[in-house]
Each structure stands twice: as C-alpha cells, then as structure tokens.
C-alpha cells in the first residue's frame, strides 16, 4: 500500500487599482489545491489506484484596465461595480487492473465536478453605452 499527497497554495496580491470604488490590488489571486493518490497491490495480479484532486481559485476583479496612455505601474479600472471570479473543482478517479494470465483487464472510472463563476462589468459591451468607462485624467 502506498499513499502520496500534495498540497499547493498560491497568493498573488494584484497590481490594478479602482479609484471609482476606492479599492486597490483588485486583480488579486488566491489558489488552494490538494491531491491524494493511493495504490494498493496485494499481489502481482491485482492493482487498485484511487485519486482525489480538489481545488479552489479565487480571482479578484477582471483584468480589463482603462485604455492608454497609462503607465504600466499605474494601471486602473474604472468599473463602477466590484466583480469577482471563482473556480472550484473536484476530480476523482479509480483504476483497477487484474492479470488473469493470458489477458489483463483494466477498469477506469472518474468523476469531475466544477463550479466556475465570473462577474464583471464590461463598459464597452453594455447596451446603449450606459456604462462607458470614465476618461483618465
């Protein structure tokens, strides 16, 4: 019997500000995920492998920024609403191999579940130009 596990964490603070809402670093990114794999081989004929991989990504505001001229270190968003993006997933797999001598049989199955959502305002996409971005001073 063998078991292996991995945990991943990532945090990016962001660099785009939104003066309309008074918020900073709106394009931050947080990610947490983990994977566990178990292998069971009670004899030379049978192998059972099970795996679970789950994760959650929280992405701040959309990365769309006001048009140039804007210095690269002074990128801003003029969105009048606060948006967010979220991506959660789960992946489970199982594989069984059995050696009958003249033939080997394998069975593989899996389940993937995902919940992904993005909310943001696209000023140039809004109907009738009601939400055009504010000009940069």
C-alpha positions in Angstrom: 0.0 0.0 0.0 1.3 3.4 -1.0 -0.1 6.9 -0.4 1.1 10.2 -1.8 -0.3 13.6 -1.1 0.4 17.1 -2.4 -0.9 20.5 -1.2 -0.5 23.7 -3.3 -1.1 27.3 -2.2 -0.6 30.4 -4.3 -1.3 34.1 -3.4 -0.7 37.0 -5.8 -1.5 40.4 -4.3 -2.5 42.1 -7.5 -1.5 45.4 -9.0 -4.6 47.1 -10.6 -6.4 49.8 -8.6 -10.0 51.0 -9.0 -10.3 54.7 -8.0 -14.1 54.7 -8.7 -14.7 52.2 -5.8 -11.6 53.2 -3.8 -10.1 49.7 -4.0 -6.5 48.6 -4.5 -5.0 45.5 -6.0 -8.3 44.3 -7.4 -6.8 41.6 -9.6 -5.5 39.5 -6.7 -5.4 35.7 -6.9 -5.7 33.0 -4.3 -5.4 29.3 -5.1 -5.5 26.2 -2.9 -5.5 22.7 -4.2 -4.6 19.2 -3.0 -4.2 15.8 -4.5 -4.1 12.3 -2.8 -3.2 9.1 -4.7 -3.4 5.7 -3.1 -2.0 2.5 -4.7 -2.9 -0.9 -3.4 -1.2 -4.0 -4.8 -1.9 -7.0 -2.6 -0.3 -9.4 -5.1 1.3 -9.4 -8.5 -2.1 -9.9 -10.3 -4.1 -7.0 -8.7 -3.5 -3.2 -8.6 -6.0 -0.6 -7.4 -5.3 3.1 -7.8 -7.6 5.8 -6.3 -7.0 9.5 -6.8 -8.7 12.7 -5.5 -7.8 16.2 -6.7 -9.7 19.2 -5.4 -9.0 22.9 -5.7 -10.4 26.4 -5.2 -9.3 29.5 -7.1 -10.5 33.0 -6.1 -9.6 35.5 -8.7 -10.3 39.2 -8.0 -11.7 41.7 -10.4 -11.5 41.4 -14.1 -8.1 42.4 -15.5 -9.5 44.9 -18.0 -8.0 48.3 -17.5 -8.5 51.8 -18.8 -7.0 52.5 -22.3 -3.6 54.1 -22.7 -1.9 56.4 -22.0 -1.4 54.8 -18.6 2.0 54.0 -17.1 2.5 50.3 -16.6 2.9 50.8 -12.8 -0.4 52.9 -12.6 -2.9 50.6 -14.2 -6.5 51.3 -13.1 -10.0 50.0 -13.7 -13.0 52.4 -13.8 -15.7 49.8 -13.3 -18.5 51.1 -11.1 -19.2 47.6 -9.7 -17.0 45.2 -7.8 -16.6 41.9 -9.7 -15.0 38.5 -8.8 -14.2 35.2 -10.4 -14.3 31.9 -8.6 -13.4 28.4 -9.9 -13.9 25.3 -7.7 -13.3 21.8 -8.9 -13.2 18.2 -7.8 -11.7 15.3 -9.7 -11.9 11.7 -8.5 -10.6 8.6 -10.4 -10.3 4.9 -9.8 -8.4 2.3 -11.8 -8.3 -1.5 -11.2 -6.0 -3.8 -13.1 -6.2 -7.6 -12.9 -3.9 -10.0 -14.6 -5.7 -13.3 -15.5 -2.7 -14.8 -17.1 -3.5 -14.8 -20.8 -5.3 -11.5 -20.6 -5.2 -8.4 -18.4 -8.4 -6.5 -17.6 -8.5 -2.8 -16.7 -11.4 -0.7 -15.4 -11.1 3.0 -15.2 -13.7 5.5 -14.0 -13.8 9.1 -13.0 -15.9 12.0 -11.8 -15.3 15.6 -12.5 -17.3 18.4 -10.8 -16.7 22.1 -11.5 -18.4 25.3 -10.3 -16.9 28.3 -12.2 -18.3 31.9 -12.0 -17.1 35.2 -13.3 -18.8 38.5 -12.5 -17.7 41.8 -14.1 -18.9 44.9 -15.9 -17.8 45.4 -19.5 -18.4 49.1 -20.1 -17.9 48.8 -23.9 -20.3 45.8 -24.0 -23.1 47.4 -22.1 -26.3 48.2 -24.0 -26.7 51.7 -25.3 -23.4 52.8 -23.8 -24.9 53.3 -20.4 -21.7 52.2 -18.6 -18.9 53.6 -20.6 -15.6 53.8 -18.7 -14.7 57.2 -17.3 -11.9 59.1 -19.0 -8.5 59.1 -17.4 -7.3 62.5 -16.2 
